[in-house]
Amino acid sequence: QVQLVESGGGLAQAGGSLRLSCAASGRTFSANARAWFRAAPGKDREFVAATQRSAGSTYVAASVKGRFTIARANDTNTVYLQMNDLKPEDTAVYYCAAGLVTQSFMLQRPSSYHSWGRGTRVTVSS
C-alpha cells in the first residue's frame, strides 16, 4: 500500500487559483500512476487528472482541460494539481490516488487505484 496525504485545499473565489499537493510514502514502487479525483456533494467520484511515471504522460478530464495541470516531482514522490480559473462547479473534495495501471484508458477508473488519500476540500465561491 501507498500512504497518500493531500494538502492545499481551501476557499477560493471564482477565477482564482489553488495548488493541491499529494505526498506519497510507503510502497511507492507498487504504483506507476497517480491521479486526482473529486467528489462534489451528492455526486459520484469523478476523474480529474492523472500521470504515469514510466511514460511521463499526463491526462486531464475535458471538464478541466486548459484550467488544471497535473505535475509530478519524482524526487519527492509528490504530485501536484494546479487549478486555475476556478469555477463554482469545481467545488468538491479532491482525492489523490495511486495504482498500477497498464493501459491509459484505465486511468480514469477509480477501480484502477489501490491507494487513496483522505481528500482535501476545495470550495469556490461565485
Long-range contacts (C-beta under 8 A, 24 or more apart in sequence): 1-26, 1-27, 1-30, 1-114, 1-115, 2-26, 2-27, 2-28, 2-30, 2-31, 2-98, 2-114, 2-115, 3-115, 4-96, 4-97, 4-98, 4-115, 4-116, 4-117, 5-96, 5-117, 5-118, 6-94, 6-95, 6-96, 6-117, 6-118, 6-119, 6-120, 7-120, 8-120, 9-94, 9-120, 9-121, 9-122, 10-121, 10-122, 10-123, 11-123, 11-124, 11-125, 12-86, 12-122, 12-123, 12-124, 12-125, 13-86, 13-124, 13-125, 14-86, 14-87, 14-88, 14-124, 14-125, 14-126, 15-85, 15-86, 16-86, 16-124, 17-82, 17-83, 17-84, 17-85, 17-86, 18-83, 18-86, 18-122, 19-80, 19-81, 19-82, 19-83, 20-80, 20-81, 20-83, 20-94, 20-96, 20-120, 20-122, 21-78, 21-79, 21-80, 22-78, 22-79, 22-80, 22-81, 22-96, 22-117, 23-76, 23-77, 23-78, 24-77, 24-78, 24-79, 24-98, 25-77, 26-115, 28-77, 28-98, 30-98, 30-100, 30-114, 31-98, 31-99, 31-100, 31-113, 31-114, 31-115, 32-99, 32-100, 32-101, 33-98, 33-99, 33-100, 33-101, 33-107, 33-112, 33-113, 34-72, 34-79, 34-96, 34-97, 34-98, 35-96, 35-97, 35-98, 35-99, 35-107, 35-113, 36-70, 36-79, 36-81, 36-94, 36-95, 36-96, 36-97, 37-94, 37-95, 37-97, 37-110, 38-90, 38-92, 38-93, 38-94, 38-95, 38-122, 39-92, 39-93, 39-95, 39-119, 40-89, 40-91, 40-92, 41-92, 43-92, 45-95, 45-110, 46-92, 47-107, 47-108, 47-109, 47-110, 48-81, 48-94, 49-81, 50-101, 50-107, 50-108, 51-79, 52-101, 52-104, 52-107, 57-104, 59-104, 59-107, 59-108, 61-108, 64-90, 83-122, 86-122, 86-124, 87-124, 88-124, 88-125, 88-126, 89-124, 90-122, 90-124, 91-122, 91-123, 91-124, 92-121, 92-122, 93-119, 93-120, 93-121, 93-122, 94-119, 94-120, 94-121, 94-122, 95-119
